[in-house]
């Protein structure tokens, strides 16, 4: 596939070895996003594809490639290649699902769960002011990292497909979880599509790789009770937008939170970090989606998604013993918390369900408990009609302890 010439003032980053997909990025904007633009390109490759390792090379013509160090200056009009063994079409099952990520947030799942009125209230308690501009909470709105319209199934899809080792907020399962949101002023919320929240440190970029603006300093008199963490940054960056917008709303602004979330040494309290601090895992995903929205130059509908396990909605139906040995239906029964489950599972049905349970538990990470794995199975194999998602999820959670007990009982009987 031939690669088009790159206009002056831009660079192209190819994410696939066969040049099937790339980003066109203004050099001037790159220089405002990181002190090390070449290293930032490596970050973009990682956050979009989910692939660890690899490097960036400058294409020099006649098939020659020159490896690029993180501290090198970028070549105006240059074409850069992300080099990785798995960076080919159809191989990147860990890449963001662009079909869903690029869909307008108002056109997602039409049957999403109902909004939790406590979501904004919780964000006001956590952020106190606009997390970035320090404007009063009265002028702010609750903004979701992964849009509310995606529903809880999309959160589970992300968790199942994306690498998340060492990241916080991987276990977010509900759209209105505080870790999936920010309190931001209404004007900024209206321009959210061109904005990314960069979480550092991450596997590529450190905190010192990213500029910091003092446009909205924390004034102890005007902004009592908030502070910034000392060991991490959540930085608002304009990937799209123009200079006027950046000057008005701020660029490279770090988030601040209620002082109640911190220990005396400036680190987040462990309990708060696990329950309310924004998810770095989800922030990376949305940053990648924003980068593709703003800079992507090719159709991605068949490039990054062919091997992903995309969740599919299935209609609800009356639950009862299946006439055939069908593990999926058995797990649907688990999700519904059927009281007749034990009596309906006998012979081949019981063996099929037991086999699925044991295989799944065996493959689960050592840090996962049985209830978490069962909840994953419930979401994976159960009905996902979100008109009744709230009721179904509540019933599923209530059933988890009895389900795990049943699995243990089956094992004891075998």
C-alpha positions as a Markdown table, in Angstrom:
| # | Residue | x | y | z |
|---|---|---|---|---|
| 1 | Unk | 0.0 | 0.0 | 0.0 |
| 2 | Unk | 1.5 | 3.4 | -1.0 |
| 3 | Unk | 1.9 | 6.0 | 1.7 |
| 4 | Unk | 0.8 | 9.5 | 0.7 |
| 5 | Unk | 3.2 | 12.4 | 1.0 |
| 6 | Unk | 3.0 | 14.3 | 4.3 |
| 7 | Unk | 2.4 | 18.1 | 4.2 |
| 8 | Unk | 4.8 | 20.4 | 5.9 |
| 9 | Unk | 4.0 | 21.0 | 9.6 |
| 10 | Unk | 2.7 | 17.4 | 10.0 |
| 11 | Unk | 4.1 | 14.0 | 10.7 |
| 12 | Unk | 2.5 | 10.6 | 10.0 |
| 13 | Unk | 2.6 | 7.8 | 12.5 |
| 14 | Unk | 1.9 | 4.4 | 10.9 |
| 15 | Unk | 0.5 | 1.9 | 13.5 |
| 16 | Unk | 0.5 | -1.1 | 11.2 |
| 17 | Unk | 3.4 | -2.7 | 9.4 |
| 18 | Unk | 1.6 | -2.6 | 6.0 |
| 19 | Unk | 0.8 | 1.1 | 6.3 |
| 20 | Unk | -2.9 | 0.3 | 6.5 |
| 21 | Unk | -3.5 | 2.8 | 9.2 |
| 22 | Unk | -1.9 | 6.0 | 10.5 |
| 23 | Unk | -2.3 | 9.3 | 12.3 |
| 24 | Unk | -1.5 | 12.7 | 10.9 |
| 25 | Unk | -0.4 | 15.0 | 13.7 |
| 26 | Unk | 0.7 | 18.6 | 13.7 |
| 27 | Unk | 4.2 | 18.9 | 15.0 |
| 28 | Unk | 3.4 | 22.2 | 16.7 |
| 29 | Unk | 0.7 | 20.4 | 18.8 |
| 30 | Unk | 3.0 | 17.4 | 19.5 |
| 31 | Unk | 5.5 | 19.8 | 21.1 |
| 32 | Unk | 2.9 | 21.1 | 23.5 |
| 33 | Unk | 1.8 | 17.6 | 24.6 |
| 34 | Unk | 5.2 | 16.3 | 25.7 |
| 35 | Unk | 8.8 | 17.5 | 26.2 |
| 36 | Unk | 9.8 | 14.4 | 24.2 |
| 37 | Unk | 7.6 | 14.2 | 21.1 |
| 38 | Unk | 9.3 | 11.1 | 19.8 |
| 39 | Unk | 8.6 | 9.3 | 23.1 |
| 40 | Unk | 5.0 | 10.5 | 22.9 |
| 41 | Unk | 4.6 | 8.8 | 19.5 |
| 42 | Unk | 5.7 | 5.6 | 21.2 |
| 43 | Unk | 3.0 | 6.2 | 23.9 |
| 44 | Unk | 0.4 | 6.8 | 21.2 |
| 45 | Unk | 1.3 | 3.5 | 19.6 |
| 46 | Unk | 1.0 | 1.7 | 22.9 |
| 47 | Unk | -2.2 | 3.3 | 24.1 |
| 48 | Unk | -4.0 | 2.7 | 20.8 |
| 49 | Unk | -2.8 | -0.9 | 20.0 |
| 50 | Unk | -2.3 | -2.1 | 23.6 |
| 51 | Unk | 0.9 | -3.8 | 22.4 |
| 52 | Unk | 3.9 | -3.8 | 24.8 |
| 53 | Unk | 7.4 | -3.3 | 23.4 |
| 54 | Unk | 8.2 | -2.3 | 19.9 |
| 55 | Unk | 9.9 | 0.9 | 18.8 |
| 56 | Unk | 9.4 | 3.9 | 16.4 |
| 57 | Unk | 11.5 | 4.3 | 13.2 |
| 58 | Unk | 11.7 | 7.0 | 10.6 |
| 59 | Unk | 11.1 | 5.8 | 7.1 |
| 60 | Unk | 13.9 | 7.0 | 4.9 |
| 61 | Unk | 13.0 | 5.8 | 1.5 |
| 62 | Unk | 13.9 | 2.6 | -0.5 |
| 63 | Unk | 12.6 | 0.6 | 2.4 |
| 64 | Unk | 15.2 | 1.9 | 4.9 |
| 65 | Unk | 14.1 | 2.6 | 8.5 |
| 66 | Unk | 16.0 | 4.6 | 11.0 |
| 67 | Unk | 15.3 | 3.8 | 14.7 |
| 68 | Unk | 14.3 | 6.9 | 16.6 |
| 69 | Unk | 15.4 | 7.6 | 20.2 |
| 70 | Unk | 12.9 | 9.0 | 22.7 |
| 71 | Unk | 14.8 | 12.4 | 22.9 |
| 72 | Unk | 15.2 | 13.0 | 19.2 |
| 73 | Unk | 13.6 | 15.9 | 17.3 |
| 74 | Unk | 10.9 | 15.0 | 14.8 |
| 75 | Unk | 11.4 | 15.5 | 11.1 |
| 76 | Unk | 8.9 | 17.9 | 9.5 |
| 77 | Unk | 6.9 | 15.9 | 7.0 |
| 78 | Unk | 8.4 | 12.7 | 8.3 |
| 79 | Unk | 6.7 | 9.3 | 8.2 |
| 80 | Unk | 7.2 | 7.2 | 11.4 |
| 81 | Unk | 6.6 | 3.5 | 11.8 |
| 82 | Unk | 5.6 | 1.7 | 14.9 |
| 83 | Unk | 7.5 | -1.6 | 14.7 |
| 84 | Unk | 6.1 | -4.6 | 16.5 |
| 85 | Unk | 5.7 | -8.3 | 15.5 |
| 86 | Unk | 2.0 | -8.1 | 16.1 |
| 87 | Unk | 1.4 | -4.7 | 14.4 |
| 88 | Unk | -0.5 | -6.1 | 11.5 |
| 89 | Unk | -4.2 | -6.0 | 10.4 |
| 90 | Unk | -6.4 | -8.5 | 12.3 |
| 91 | Unk | -3.7 | -9.3 | 14.9 |
| 92 | Unk | -4.3 | -6.6 | 17.4 |
| 93 | Unk | -7.0 | -8.0 | 19.6 |
| 94 | Unk | -5.8 | -5.7 | 22.4 |
| 95 | Unk | -6.3 | -2.5 | 20.4 |
| 96 | Unk | -9.2 | -0.1 | 21.1 |
| 97 | Unk | -12.4 | -1.1 | 19.4 |
| 98 | Unk | -12.8 | 1.8 | 17.1 |
| 99 | Unk | -16.2 | 0.9 | 15.8 |
| 100 | Unk | -17.6 | 1.7 | 19.3 |
| 101 | Unk | -15.1 | 4.2 | 20.4 |
| 102 | Unk | -15.6 | 6.5 | 17.4 |
| 103 | Unk | -19.4 | 6.3 | 17.5 |
| 104 | Unk | -20.9 | 9.5 | 18.8 |
| 105 | Unk | -21.7 | 9.2 | 22.5 |
| 106 | Unk | -25.4 | 9.9 | 22.0 |
| 107 | Unk | -25.8 | 6.9 | 19.6 |
| 108 | Unk | -24.6 | 4.0 | 21.7 |
| 109 | Unk | -26.7 | 1.3 | 23.3 |
| 110 | Unk | -30.4 | 2.5 | 23.2 |
| 111 | Unk | -31.2 | 0.5 | 26.3 |
| 112 | Unk | -28.6 | 1.7 | 28.7 |
| 113 | Unk | -29.1 | 1.5 | 32.4 |
| 114 | Unk | -30.7 | 4.4 | 34.2 |
| 115 | Unk | -28.6 | 7.3 | 35.4 |
| 116 | Unk | -27.7 | 7.3 | 39.1 |
| 117 | Unk | -28.6 | 10.7 | 40.5 |
| 118 | Unk | -25.8 | 10.3 | 43.1 |
| 119 | Unk | -23.1 | 10.3 | 40.4 |
| 120 | Unk | -22.7 | 14.1 | 40.2 |
| 121 | Unk | -23.1 | 14.4 | 44.0 |
| 122 | Unk | -20.3 | 11.9 | 44.5 |
| 123 | Unk | -18.1 | 13.8 | 42.0 |
| 124 | Unk | -18.7 | 17.1 | 43.8 |
| 125 | Unk | -17.6 | 15.4 | 47.0 |
| 126 | Unk | -14.4 | 14.0 | 45.4 |
| 127 | Unk | -13.4 | 17.0 | 43.2 |
| 128 | Unk | -15.1 | 19.9 | 45.1 |
| 129 | Unk | -14.5 | 22.3 | 42.1 |
| 130 | Unk | -14.1 | 21.7 | 38.4 |
| 131 | Unk | -11.2 | 19.2 | 38.6 |
| 132 | Unk | -9.2 | 21.2 | 36.1 |
| 133 | Unk | -10.3 | 24.9 | 35.9 |
| 134 | Unk | -11.2 | 25.2 | 39.6 |
| 135 | Unk | -14.6 | 26.8 | 38.8 |
| 136 | Unk | -17.4 | 26.4 | 41.3 |
| 137 | Unk | -19.3 | 23.2 | 41.5 |
| 138 | Unk | -22.5 | 25.0 | 40.7 |
| 139 | Unk | -21.3 | 25.7 | 37.1 |
| 140 | Unk | -20.1 | 22.1 | 36.6 |
| 141 | Unk | -21.4 | 18.8 | 35.2 |
| 142 | Unk | -20.6 | 15.2 | 35.7 |
| 143 | Unk | -18.6 | 14.0 | 32.6 |
| 144 | Unk | -18.1 | 10.3 | 32.0 |
| 145 | Unk | -14.7 | 9.0 | 30.8 |
| 146 | Unk | -16.4 | 6.1 | 28.9 |
| 147 | Unk | -19.7 | 7.7 | 27.8 |
| 148 | Unk | -22.8 | 6.7 | 29.8 |
| 149 | Unk | -24.6 | 5.7 | 26.6 |
| 150 | Unk | -22.2 | 2.8 | 26.2 |
| 151 | Unk | -23.7 | 1.0 | 29.2 |
| 152 | Unk | -22.0 | -1.5 | 31.5 |
| 153 | Unk | -21.5 | -4.1 | 28.7 |
| 154 | Unk | -19.0 | -1.8 | 27.0 |
| 155 | Unk | -17.0 | -1.4 | 30.2 |
| 156 | Unk | -16.8 | -5.2 | 30.5 |
| 157 | Unk | -15.8 | -5.4 | 26.9 |
| 158 | Unk | -12.9 | -3.0 | 27.5 |
| 159 | Unk | -11.8 | -5.0 | 30.6 |
| 160 | Unk | -11.8 | -8.3 | 28.7 |
| 161 | Unk | -9.8 | -7.1 | 25.7 |
| 162 | Unk | -7.3 | -4.5 | 27.0 |
| 163 | Unk | -4.1 | -5.2 | 28.9 |
| 164 | Unk | -4.3 | -3.7 | 32.4 |
| 165 | Unk | -1.4 | -5.0 | 34.4 |
| 166 | Unk | -0.5 | -2.5 | 37.2 |
| 167 | Unk | -3.4 | -0.1 | 36.4 |
| 168 | Unk | -6.0 | 1.2 | 38.8 |
| 169 | Unk | -9.7 | 1.2 | 38.1 |
| 170 | Unk | -9.8 | -2.0 | 36.1 |
| 171 | Unk | -12.8 | -3.4 | 38.0 |
| 172 | Unk | -15.2 | -0.5 | 37.1 |
| 173 | Unk | -18.4 | -2.3 | 36.0 |
| 174 | Unk | -21.0 | 0.5 | 36.1 |
| 175 | Unk | -21.1 | 3.7 | 34.0 |
| 176 | Unk | -21.9 | 5.8 | 37.1 |
| 177 | Unk | -19.0 | 4.5 | 39.1 |
| 178 | Unk | -17.1 | 7.6 | 40.3 |
| 179 | Unk | -13.9 | 6.2 | 38.8 |
| 180 | Unk | -15.5 | 6.7 | 35.4 |
| 181 | Unk | -16.1 | 10.4 | 35.8 |
| 182 | Unk | -14.9 | 13.9 | 36.3 |
| 183 | Unk | -16.6 | 17.1 | 37.6 |
| 184 | Unk | -15.9 | 19.7 | 34.9 |
| 185 | Unk | -17.4 | 23.1 | 34.1 |
| 186 | Unk | -20.2 | 23.1 | 31.5 |
| 187 | Unk | -18.3 | 25.0 | 28.8 |
| 188 | Unk | -15.4 | 22.5 | 28.9 |
| 189 | Unk | -17.8 | 19.6 | 28.9 |
| 190 | Unk | -19.3 | 21.0 | 25.6 |
| 191 | Unk | -15.9 | 20.7 | 24.0 |
| 192 | Unk | -15.0 | 17.3 | 25.4 |
| 193 | Unk | -14.6 | 15.5 | 22.1 |
| 194 | Unk | -11.2 | 17.1 | 21.3 |
| 195 | Unk | -9.8 | 16.6 | 24.9 |
| 196 | Unk | -7.9 | 13.8 | 26.4 |
| 197 | Unk | -7.0 | 13.2 | 30.0 |
| 198 | Unk | -3.4 | 11.9 | 30.1 |
| 199 | Unk | -2.7 | 9.7 | 33.1 |
| 200 | Unk | 1.0 | 9.5 | 34.2 |
| 201 | Unk | 3.1 | 7.7 | 35.0 |
| 202 | Unk | 2.2 | 5.0 | 32.5 |
| 203 | Unk | 4.2 | 2.2 | 30.8 |
| 204 | Unk | 5.8 | 4.8 | 28.4 |
| 205 | Unk | 5.5 | 8.3 | 29.8 |
| 206 | Unk | 6.7 | 9.6 | 33.2 |
| 207 | Unk | 5.3 | 12.6 | 35.0 |
| 208 | Unk | 8.2 | 14.7 | 34.0 |
| 209 | Unk | 7.6 | 14.0 | 30.2 |
| 210 | Unk | 4.5 | 16.2 | 30.3 |
| 211 | Unk | 4.4 | 20.0 | 30.5 |
| 212 | Unk | 2.3 | 21.5 | 33.4 |
| 213 | Unk | 0.4 | 24.8 | 33.1 |
| 214 | Unk | -0.1 | 27.3 | 36.0 |
| 215 | Unk | -3.1 | 28.9 | 34.4 |
| 216 | Unk | -5.5 | 27.7 | 37.1 |
| 217 | Unk | -3.4 | 27.6 | 40.3 |
| 218 | Unk | -4.9 | 26.4 | 43.6 |
| 219 | Unk | -5.5 | 29.4 | 45.8 |
| 220 | Unk | -5.9 | 28.4 | 49.5 |
| 221 | Unk | -8.5 | 31.2 | 50.0 |
| 222 | Unk | -10.4 | 30.6 | 46.8 |
| 223 | Unk | -10.1 | 26.9 | 46.6 |
| 224 | Unk | -10.0 | 25.5 | 50.1 |
| 225 | Unk | -9.9 | 21.8 | 50.7 |
| 226 | Unk | -8.3 | 20.6 | 47.5 |
| 227 | Unk | -4.8 | 19.5 | 46.5 |
| 228 | Unk | -2.9 | 17.6 | 43.7 |
| 229 | Unk | -1.4 | 14.1 | 44.2 |
| 230 | Unk | 2.4 | 14.0 | 44.3 |
| 231 | Unk | 2.8 | 10.5 | 42.8 |
| 232 | Unk | 0.6 | 10.8 | 39.7 |
| 233 | Unk | -0.9 | 13.3 | 37.3 |
| 234 | Unk | -4.2 | 13.5 | 35.4 |
| 235 | Unk | -3.5 | 16.1 | 32.8 |
| 236 | Unk | -6.1 | 17.8 | 30.6 |
| 237 | Unk | -4.7 | 18.1 | 27.0 |
| 238 | Unk | -6.2 | 19.5 | 23.8 |
| 239 | Unk | -5.6 | 17.0 | 21.0 |
| 240 | Unk | -8.1 | 18.9 | 18.8 |
| 241 | Unk | -9.3 | 22.5 | 19.2 |
| 242 | Unk | -7.5 | 25.7 | 18.3 |
| 243 | Unk | -5.2 | 28.1 | 20.1 |
| 244 | Unk | -8.0 | 30.3 | 21.3 |
| 245 | Unk | -9.8 | 27.4 | 23.0 |
| 246 | Unk | -6.6 | 26.2 | 24.6 |
| 247 | Unk | -5.8 | 29.7 | 25.9 |
| 248 | Unk | -9.4 | 30.1 | 27.3 |
| 249 | Unk | -9.9 | 26.7 | 28.9 |
| 250 | Unk | -6.3 | 25.8 | 29.6 |
| 251 | Unk | -3.9 | 23.2 | 28.3 |
| 252 | Unk | -1.8 | 20.7 | 30.3 |
| 253 | Unk | -3.9 | 21.4 | 33.4 |
| 254 | Unk | -3.5 | 18.9 | 36.2 |
| 255 | Unk | -6.5 | 17.7 | 38.2 |
| 256 | Unk | -7.0 | 18.4 | 41.9 |
| 257 | Unk | -9.1 | 16.5 | 44.4 |
| 258 | Unk | -10.6 | 16.9 | 47.8 |
| 259 | Unk | -7.9 | 16.9 | 50.6 |
| 260 | Unk | -9.9 | 14.2 | 52.3 |
| 261 | Unk | -8.6 | 11.7 | 49.8 |
| 262 | Unk | -5.0 | 12.1 | 50.8 |
| 263 | Unk | -2.7 | 11.0 | 53.5 |
| 264 | Unk | -0.4 | 13.5 | 55.2 |
| 265 | Unk | 2.4 | 12.6 | 52.9 |
| 266 | Unk | 0.4 | 13.6 | 49.8 |
| 267 | Unk | -0.4 | 10.1 | 48.5 |
| 268 | Unk | -3.9 | 8.9 | 48.0 |
| 269 | Unk | -5.4 | 6.8 | 50.8 |
| 270 | Unk | -5.5 | 3.2 | 49.7 |
| 271 | Unk | -9.2 | 2.9 | 50.2 |
| 272 | Unk | -9.9 | 6.1 | 48.2 |
| 273 | Unk | -7.6 | 5.0 | 45.4 |
| 274 | Unk | -9.5 | 1.8 | 45.0 |
| 275 | Unk | -13.0 | 3.3 | 45.2 |
| 276 | Unk | -13.2 | 6.9 | 43.9 |
| 277 | Unk | -10.0 | 8.0 | 42.2 |
| 278 | Unk | -10.4 | 8.2 | 38.4 |
| 279 | Unk | -9.5 | 5.0 | 36.5 |
| 280 | Unk | -6.2 | 5.3 | 34.7 |
| 281 | Unk | -7.2 | 2.2 | 32.8 |
| 282 | Unk | -10.3 | 3.8 | 31.3 |
| 283 | Unk | -8.5 | 7.2 | 30.9 |
| 284 | Unk | -5.9 | 5.5 | 28.6 |
| 285 | Unk | -8.7 | 3.9 | 26.5 |
| 286 | Unk | -10.6 | 7.2 | 26.0 |
| 287 | Unk | -7.3 | 9.1 | 25.3 |
| 288 | Unk | -6.6 | 6.6 | 22.5 |
| 289 | Unk | -10.1 | 7.0 | 21.1 |
| 290 | Unk | -9.7 | 10.8 | 21.1 |
| 291 | Unk | -6.4 | 10.6 | 19.3 |
| 292 | Unk | -8.0 | 8.5 | 16.6 |
| 293 | Unk | -11.0 | 10.8 | 16.3 |
| 294 | Unk | -8.8 | 13.9 | 15.9 |
| 295 | Unk | -5.8 | 12.5 | 14.0 |
| 296 | Unk | -6.9 | 9.3 | 12.3 |
| 297 | Unk | -6.8 | 9.3 | 8.5 |
| 298 | Unk | -8.2 | 5.9 | 7.4 |
| 299 | Unk | -11.3 | 3.8 | 8.0 |
| 300 | Unk | -10.7 | 1.7 | 11.1 |
| 301 | Unk | -13.9 | -0.4 | 11.0 |
| 302 | Unk | -12.1 | -3.6 | 10.0 |
| 303 | Unk | -8.6 | -2.9 | 11.2 |
| 304 | Unk | -8.5 | -3.2 | 14.9 |
| 305 | Unk | -11.6 | -5.2 | 15.8 |
| 306 | Unk | -11.6 | -8.5 | 13.8 |
| 307 | Unk | -10.3 | -10.6 | 16.8 |
| 308 | Unk | -12.0 | -8.8 | 19.6 |
| 309 | Unk | -14.8 | -10.3 | 21.8 |
| 310 | Unk | -17.5 | -7.7 | 21.2 |
| 311 | Unk | -20.4 | -8.0 | 23.5 |
| 312 | Unk | -23.7 | -8.8 | 21.9 |
| 313 | Unk | -27.2 | -8.1 | 23.3 |
| 314 | Unk | -29.5 | -11.1 | 23.6 |
| 315 | Unk | -33.3 | -10.8 | 24.4 |
| 316 | Unk | -34.6 | -12.0 | 27.7 |
| 317 | Unk | -36.6 | -15.1 | 27.8 |
| 318 | Unk | -38.3 | -17.4 | 30.4 |
| 319 | Unk | -35.6 | -19.4 | 32.2 |
| 320 | Unk | -35.9 | -23.1 | 32.8 |
| 321 | Unk | -34.0 | -26.4 | 32.3 |
| 322 | Unk | -32.7 | -26.8 | 28.8 |
| 323 | Unk | -33.5 | -29.8 | 26.8 |
| 324 | Unk | -30.0 | -29.9 | 25.4 |
| 325 | Unk | -26.6 | -29.7 | 27.0 |
| 326 | Unk | -26.0 | -26.0 | 26.4 |
| 327 | Unk | -23.4 | -24.4 | 28.8 |
| 328 | Unk | -24.4 | -20.8 | 27.6 |
| 329 | Unk | -28.0 | -21.4 | 28.7 |
| 330 | Unk | -26.8 | -22.9 | 32.0 |
| 331 | Unk | -24.8 | -19.8 | 32.7 |
| 332 | Unk | -27.8 | -17.7 | 31.8 |
| 333 | Unk | -29.6 | -19.5 | 34.5 |
| 334 | Unk | -26.8 | -18.6 | 36.8 |
| 335 | Unk | -27.2 | -15.0 | 35.9 |
| 336 | Unk | -30.9 | -15.1 | 36.7 |
| 337 | Unk | -30.1 | -16.7 | 40.0 |
| 338 | Unk | -32.6 | -19.6 | 39.4 |
| 339 | Unk | -33.6 | -21.2 | 42.6 |
| 340 | Unk | -34.1 | -24.5 | 40.8 |
| 341 | Unk | -30.6 | -24.5 | 39.4 |
| 342 | Unk | -29.2 | -27.3 | 41.5 |
| 343 | Unk | -32.1 | -29.6 | 40.8 |
| 344 | Unk | -32.1 | -28.9 | 37.1 |
| 345 | Unk | -28.5 | -29.6 | 36.6 |
| 346 | Unk | -27.9 | -33.3 | 36.4 |
| 347 | Unk | -26.1 | -35.8 | 34.2 |
| 348 | Unk | -24.5 | -34.2 | 31.2 |
| 349 | Unk | -25.8 | -30.7 | 32.0 |
| 350 | Unk | -24.1 | -30.8 | 35.3 |
| 351 | Unk | -20.9 | -32.0 | 33.8 |
| 352 | Unk | -20.9 | -29.4 | 31.1 |
| 353 | Unk | -21.5 | -26.5 | 33.6 |
| 354 | Unk | -18.8 | -27.9 | 35.9 |
| 355 | Unk | -16.3 | -28.1 | 33.1 |
| 356 | Unk | -16.9 | -24.5 | 32.0 |
| 357 | Unk | -16.6 | -23.3 | 35.6 |
| 358 | Unk | -13.4 | -25.2 | 36.3 |
| 359 | Unk | -11.7 | -24.1 | 33.1 |
| 360 | Unk | -12.6 | -20.5 | 33.7 |
| 361 | Unk | -11.5 | -20.5 | 37.3 |
| 362 | Unk | -8.3 | -22.2 | 36.3 |
| 363 | Unk | -7.5 | -19.5 | 33.7 |
| 364 | Unk | -8.4 | -16.6 | 36.0 |
| 365 | Unk | -5.6 | -14.5 | 37.4 |
| 366 | Unk | -4.3 | -15.7 | 40.8 |
| 367 | Unk | -5.5 | -12.4 | 42.3 |
| 368 | Unk | -9.1 | -12.9 | 41.3 |
| 369 | Unk | -11.5 | -14.6 | 43.7 |
| 370 | Unk | -14.2 | -17.0 | 42.7 |
| 371 | Unk | -17.0 | -14.4 | 42.9 |
| 372 | Unk | -15.2 | -12.0 | 40.6 |
| 373 | Unk | -14.7 | -14.8 | 38.0 |
| 374 | Unk | -18.3 | -15.8 | 38.2 |
| 375 | Unk | -19.4 | -12.2 | 37.8 |
| 376 | Unk | -17.3 | -12.1 | 34.7 |
| 377 | Unk | -19.0 | -15.2 | 33.4 |
| 378 | Unk | -22.4 | -13.8 | 34.1 |
| 379 | Unk | -21.6 | -10.7 | 32.1 |
| 380 | Unk | -20.0 | -12.8 | 29.3 |
| 381 | Unk | -22.7 | -15.4 | 28.9 |
| 382 | Unk | -25.8 | -14.0 | 30.4 |
| 383 | Unk | -28.6 | -12.0 | 28.9 |
| 384 | Unk | -27.4 | -8.4 | 28.3 |
| 385 | Unk | -30.7 | -6.6 | 27.5 |
| 386 | Unk | -30.0 | -3.4 | 29.3 |
| 387 | Unk | -33.7 | -2.4 | 29.7 |
| 388 | Unk | -33.5 | -4.7 | 32.7 |
| 389 | Unk | -29.8 | -4.4 | 33.3 |
| 390 | Unk | -30.1 | -2.8 | 36.7 |
| 391 | Unk | -32.4 | -5.5 | 38.1 |
| 392 | Unk | -30.5 | -8.3 | 36.4 |
| 393 | Unk | -27.1 | -7.0 | 37.7 |
| 394 | Unk | -28.5 | -6.8 | 41.2 |
| 395 | Unk | -29.9 | -10.3 | 41.0 |
| 396 | Unk | -26.6 | -11.5 | 39.6 |
| 397 | Unk | -24.6 | -10.0 | 42.4 |
| 398 | Unk | -26.9 | -11.5 | 45.0 |
| 399 | Unk | -26.5 | -14.9 | 43.4 |
| 400 | Unk | -22.7 | -14.9 | 43.3 |
| 401 | Unk | -22.1 | -16.3 | 46.7 |
| 402 | Unk | -24.6 | -19.2 | 46.2 |
| 403 | Unk | -23.2 | -19.8 | 42.7 |
| 404 | Unk | -19.6 | -20.2 | 44.1 |
| 405 | Unk | -21.0 | -22.5 | 46.8 |
| 406 | Unk | -22.7 | -24.6 | 44.1 |
| 407 | Unk | -19.5 | -24.9 | 42.1 |
| 408 | Unk | -17.7 | -26.0 | 45.2 |
| 409 | Unk | -20.4 | -28.5 | 45.9 |
| 410 | Unk | -20.2 | -29.9 | 42.3 |
| 411 | Unk | -16.4 | -30.3 | 42.7 |
| 412 | Unk | -16.9 | -32.2 | 46.0 |
| 413 | Unk | -19.4 | -34.5 | 44.3 |
| 414 | Unk | -17.1 | -35.3 | 41.4 |
